[in-house]
Amino acid sequence: MKSASASLRERIAAASGQSVFRCYQCGNCSAGCPMAGRGDMLPHQVLRRLQMDDEAPLRALQPWLCVGCQTCATRCPQEVDLSRVMDALRAEALRHKTAPAGARRIRLFNQIFVQQVLAGGRLSEMQLGAFYNLRARVPFQNLSALPGLLRRGKLRLGGHVVRGLAAARREGRRP
């Protein structure tokens, strides 16, 4: 059990299994990150702030932008898995209610995505887009792209349910 008096650095290390002190700030993670520069700090800066036990990463947008592509972990000479650190930071920010306002739509998209996969075993892009637009209160966002995507066969109107998923749920077991 994590102590309430444990520092942010210790809580993140315990949750992620990663020591931020292994990072020597080479910047390879930031150089390879497809989301670097889109947030308020670079990936290696998140680790540096954690090394200093600064609470800023809890309020930062960068952990929410992490797509978990593992490019950072692949490029890191110290084998720090930064995406696990980002996961732990997001969980900690939710626990302490410090997630930035800019992360609201990202959290909403993630929730809808996971709900859809759990419900049907697969993802329907049409349903994902529709549910997201409705819950984000932007019902007509990207609507102009819909006819072209349908015409080119990039989207399907109906979703698919993985066979056996409904039966597994009725029996109370995982498929």
N, C-alpha and C positions, 0 to 999 in steps of 0.2 A: 504494500500500500504506500502510495506517495504521500510524503509529509506535506501539509499545507504550508510549512515554512521553507520548503525546498525552493531553491532559486529557479527561475525560468529555464536556465541552462541545464540544470539537473533534471527538471521535469521533462524537457524535450529529449535529453539523452536517454532517460528511462523509457519514454514512450516510443522513441524511434530506434533505439539500439545503436545510435551513432554518437561518437564523441566529436563535438565541434572543434576541439583542440587539435584534432588531426589535420585540420585545414591550415595551410600556410599561405593562403591568399594568392595562389598562382593565377587565378582568374579563368582557368580552363572551363569551369562550369558556366560562367557568364558568357564566355566566348562561344560556347556551343548551344546555349539555351535558346530555343525558338521564341521564348516569351521575354527574354532579357530586353530591357529598355522600354517595355510596355507598362511596367509598374512603377512604384515609387523608389525601389532600390533594386540593385542587381543581385543575383543569387549569391555571389561570394560576399556581398555586403551583408546579407541576412546572416550568414555564418559569422562574420566579424562582429556584428552586433550581439549575437548570442555569446560569442567568446567574451565579450565585455559585460555580459549579463544585462544588457540593455533590453528593455521591454518593448522597444519600437517594433520589432517584427510581429508582435501580437496585433498591432494596429495597422500593419502594412498590407498593401494590396498584392505584393509579389507572391506570397504563399498561395493565394487564391488563384493566381494565374498559372501556377505550375500544372502542367498537363501530365506529369508522371511519365515522360518519354524515356527517362533513364539516360539521356545524353550526358548529363552532368556526372552521373556515377561511372559511365563508361570512360569519360575523359579525365576523371580525377586520379592523379598519381598516388593519392593517399587512400583511395577506395572509399571515400565518404559518399554515402548514398543520400544526396541532398533531397531527393523527392520524398524520402521517408521523413526527413526533418520537416519538410513543408507540410506533409500530412499531419504530423504531430502539432505543428504550429496552428494549422487550421482547427484541429480538435481543441486545442488549448484556447484559441480565440473564441470559439463557440462556447466553451465552458465558462469563460470569464466575460462573455458578451462584449468583446472588444473588436469583433470583426468590422472592417471598414464598410461604410455605406456602399462603396463601389463594388463590394463583393456580393451584394444582395442578389443580383441577377445570376451571378455565377452559382451561388448556393441553390437558387431556385432551379436552374437548369440541371444541376447535378441531382437534386432530389427527384425531379421528374424522370430523368434518365434512369436512375436506379429503380424507381417504382415501376417503370415500364418493363424493364428487363426482369424484375422479380415477378411481375404479373403474367408475362407471356413467354419468358425465356428468350425472347428476342426483342429487337428494337424496331419500331415502325417510325421512320423519319417523319412521316405525315402527322402521326399522332403526337410525336415529340414536339414538333413545331407548333401544332395547334394548341396543345396543352400549355406549352411555354408562353406563347403569345397571349393566351387568355389569362393565365395566372400572373404574367408580368404586366398586364393591362396595356398591351400594345397589339390588339387583335389583328391589325392589318399590316404589321411589319413583314417585309419581304414577300408580301402577297403577289406583287407584280412578277416575281420570278417563278411562281407556281406553274403557269401554263407551259413555259419553256421546259421546265424540269419534267413535267408530265409527258410532253411531246417527245422528248429525247429518252424517255424511259428511265430517268434517274430517280424517280419516286414511284412508289406503289401506293394505291389508295387503301388497300386492305392490309392489315397486319397478319402475321403468322404466329401461331402458338406452337411451341415445341410439343410434340406428341408425348403423352404420358405425364406432362406437367400437372394438368388438372387432377389426374388420378393420384399422383404422388401427394399433392396438397390435401386431397380428401383423406388420405391415409395418414397424414401428419408426418410424412417423411420427406427428405430432400431428394429431388430427382437425380 
